[in-house]
């Protein structure tokens, strides 16, 4: 008999997280009910690409899906699991499930975490700030969350690991299709000192639209988001706005007024989306009452 978590695994494998309709539907109706309506074929006929999704659901073999995840040394979790990140439910369209790889126990420490995000092409100033923030966070047993991209993300992950801390990378693709490829060694280190989290099956490749959808997860999983350097139009600014939308504290590191890489940070501060931060201590002053929620 189909249970809720198994139904979620099937749906997780069949739909793209970019299409948030299905996340809303599972949240509203439950996975079993959504699965049944899909297989019957009449309820969603007007939904774009429904026939393809229905075919994928009908073809899904639960044992094959579990085998693919196991072969990647990963696990599938959903809200039926006791260690499911409850903070994900703050999202209007929470993930149907997650594939995780690494130290699962780290999920219990998300109430003591910050995300550090920023430009893929930062200045030395930005790299130094990210390194300092992540190092200080690690020394205080604060989990550092980022997206595994070049630049600020990489600096934050590496600094946390070097300082003996824990770090989480939220991926835009599957845990077996790591991107960027040049960070493969870093991702390997993260699985030892932390966790990889993905909203797609292990073999699913990264695509541009999934970067934006994964940014909301970075925002939701952490107690607060810190933007180190970012242009006004960038994924990091989207992460900050995602965080603000679910009432997470947002901080921005000020930079030179002539630097395009600080335009986004300065705009967040000017719009009062973000508070100014120049050190971890300033951030902790604000978020300490929110930690270990």
Secondary structure, DSSP 8 states (H G I E B T S, - for coil): ---HHHHHHHHHHHS-TT-THHHHHHHHH-HHHHHHHHHH-STTTTSTTHHHHHHHHHH--HHHHHHHHHHTT-EEE-TTSTTS-GGGGGSTT--S-EEEEE-GGGGGGGGGEEEEE--SS--HHHHHHHHHHHHHHHHTT-EEEE---TTHHHHHHHHHHHTT--EEEE-SS-TTS-SSGGGHHHHHHHHHHEEEEESS-TT----HHHHHHHHHHHHHHSSEEEE-S--SSSHHHHHHHHHHHTT-EEEE----TT-GGGHHHHHHHHTTSSEE-SSHHHHHHHHGGGTT-
